[in-house]
């Protein structure tokens, strides 16, 4: 099995992808907002609940604009066991006066959601503020692998053990990726221990 270093999904998270996402016209979702902690906690199982996959409808209460009516087969190799994907966007409050468009890629299979990925313009929501949004909401983030000091300036990964109040813990990968036309930040949540164990640092 290949090591998790540059995930196929993350290879697509470039500023070009963000521009392409903005060209998708909203369908039925209202121009409402949510917060990053609420968005991410929605994709975590409740504490003590064992599941083979969260239902694809788990985020139905959130104002997400989906690009497809239901999950579809990805046009690329998303990884072992990931046979379905659903993409969308949601407006997240970055401060008291501003919002940022967060792009979503939800991966899974017939059992439900198996991986959550959110990515956005780093200038609109810097990584430190994104982390603070989680911890201010009661999340605990324990660094497991990599460090900002050894990762690259334009590309890097951090791996945390993340725990939201009342939710099951998960592996949380934070990635930053800069190109000539800007930088993106992303959060990827892993629910399987095997996925976390295969993680490599970009600076390794």
C-alpha positions in Angstrom: 0.0 0.0 0.0 1.4 3.4 -0.9 2.2 5.8 1.9 -0.1 8.8 2.5 2.1 11.7 1.5 0.5 13.4 -1.4 -3.0 12.0 -1.5 -4.6 11.8 -4.9 -7.4 14.1 -3.6 -5.0 16.6 -2.2 -3.1 16.8 -5.5 -6.2 18.5 -6.8 -6.4 21.1 -4.1 -4.7 23.9 -5.9 -5.7 27.5 -6.5 -6.8 26.4 -10.0 -9.2 24.0 -8.4 -10.6 26.8 -6.3 -11.2 29.0 -9.4 -13.0 26.1 -11.1 -15.1 25.5 -8.1 -16.2 29.2 -8.1 -17.6 28.7 -11.6 -20.2 26.2 -10.4 -23.5 28.0 -10.1 -25.4 27.5 -6.8 -28.5 25.3 -7.1 -30.9 25.3 -4.2 -28.9 26.1 -1.0 -29.5 29.4 0.6 -26.7 31.9 1.2 -26.5 31.0 4.8 -23.3 30.4 6.8 -21.9 28.0 9.4 -18.8 27.7 11.4 -15.8 25.5 10.8 -16.2 23.6 14.1 -19.9 22.8 13.4 -19.1 21.8 9.8 -16.4 19.4 10.8 -18.1 18.0 13.9 -21.1 17.1 11.7 -18.8 14.6 10.0 -17.8 12.9 13.2 -19.7 10.1 14.9 -21.1 10.7 18.3 -18.9 9.4 21.2 -19.4 5.7 21.9 -21.2 5.1 18.5 -19.6 2.5 16.3 -20.3 2.8 12.6 -19.0 1.5 9.3 -19.7 4.9 7.8 -21.7 8.1 8.5 -24.8 8.4 6.3 -24.4 10.6 3.2 -27.2 12.7 4.5 -25.5 13.6 7.8 -25.0 17.2 6.7 -28.5 17.9 5.5 -29.1 20.6 8.1 -26.1 22.6 6.8 -26.3 25.2 4.0 -24.0 23.3 1.6 -24.4 23.8 -2.2 -23.7 20.4 -3.7 -22.5 20.0 -7.3 -24.4 16.8 -7.7 -27.7 15.5 -6.3 -26.1 12.5 -4.8 -22.6 10.9 -4.5 -21.0 9.8 -7.7 -18.1 7.6 -8.8 -14.9 9.7 -8.9 -13.1 10.1 -12.2 -9.8 9.4 -10.5 -8.4 6.9 -8.0 -9.5 8.2 -4.7 -7.9 5.4 -2.7 -8.7 1.9 -1.4 -12.4 1.5 -0.6 -13.3 5.0 -1.7 -15.8 4.4 -4.6 -18.0 7.5 -4.2 -17.5 11.2 -3.9 -19.6 14.3 -3.4 -18.4 17.8 -3.9 -19.8 21.1 -2.7 -19.2 24.5 -1.2 -20.3 26.2 2.0 -19.9 29.7 3.4 -18.0 29.6 6.7 -17.7 32.5 9.1 -14.0 33.4 9.2 -14.6 36.3 11.6 -17.4 38.5 13.0 -17.5 40.4 9.7 -16.2 38.1 7.0 -16.9 34.7 5.5 -14.8 32.3 3.4 -16.0 29.8 0.8 -15.0 26.3 1.9 -14.8 23.6 -0.7 -15.8 20.1 0.3 -14.9 16.7 -1.0 -16.6 13.9 0.8 -15.4 10.4 0.0 -17.0 7.1 0.9 -18.8 4.0 -0.4 -22.1 2.1 -0.1 -21.6 2.0 3.7 -21.4 5.8 3.9 -18.9 8.6 4.4 -15.3 7.4 4.9 -13.3 10.6 4.6 -13.9 14.3 4.9 -11.9 17.0 3.1 -12.3 20.8 3.3 -10.1 23.3 1.6 -10.1 27.1 1.2 -8.1 30.2 0.3 -5.4 30.4 2.9 -5.3 34.2 2.8 -9.0 34.4 3.7 -8.6 31.9 6.6 -5.0 31.3 7.7 -4.1 28.0 9.2 -3.5 29.4 12.7 -7.0 31.0 12.7 -8.5 27.7 11.5 -6.9 25.8 14.3 -8.0 28.4 16.8 -11.5 28.2 15.6 -11.5 24.5 16.5 -9.8 24.8 19.9 -11.9 27.8 20.9 -15.0 25.5 20.3 -13.6 22.9 22.7 -11.7 20.7 20.3 -8.4 19.2 21.4 -5.6 18.9 18.8 -2.7 16.6 19.7 0.2 16.8 17.3 1.2 13.3 16.2 3.5 13.8 13.3 5.4 16.5 11.5 6.1 20.0 12.6 6.0 23.5 11.0 9.7 23.8 11.5 10.6 20.9 9.3 7.8 21.1 6.7 8.2 23.3 3.6 7.0 26.9 3.4 5.0 26.3 0.2 3.9 22.8 1.0 3.5 20.8 4.2 1.4 18.5 6.4 0.6 18.2 10.0 -1.1 15.2 11.6 -3.2 15.6 14.7 -5.4 13.4 16.9 -8.5 15.5 16.9 -11.4 15.3 19.4 -14.5 17.4 19.3 -16.8 17.7 22.3 -19.3 14.7 22.4 -17.7 13.2 19.2 -15.5 10.2 18.4 -11.8 11.1 17.9 -10.3 11.1 14.4 -7.1 11.7 12.6 -6.9 15.3 11.3 -4.4 16.2 8.5 -3.7 19.9 7.9 -2.1 20.7 4.6 -1.0 23.9 3.0 -0.1 24.2 -0.6 1.1 27.3 -2.4 1.4 27.9 -6.2 2.2 31.0 -8.3 -1.4 32.3 -7.9 -2.0 31.7 -4.3 -2.2 29.3 -1.4 -4.8 26.8 -0.1 -5.3 25.2 3.3 -7.1 22.0 3.8 -8.3 19.8 6.6 -8.7 16.0 6.0 -10.3 13.8 8.6 -9.5 10.1 8.7 -11.7 7.7 10.5 -9.6 4.5 10.1 -6.5 3.9 12.1 -4.9 2.2 9.1 -5.1 5.5 7.2 -3.4 7.4 9.9 -0.6 4.8 10.2 0.2 5.3 6.6 0.8 9.0 6.9 4.1 10.6 5.9 5.4 14.1 6.4 6.2 16.2 3.3 9.6 17.1 4.9 10.6 13.5 5.7 
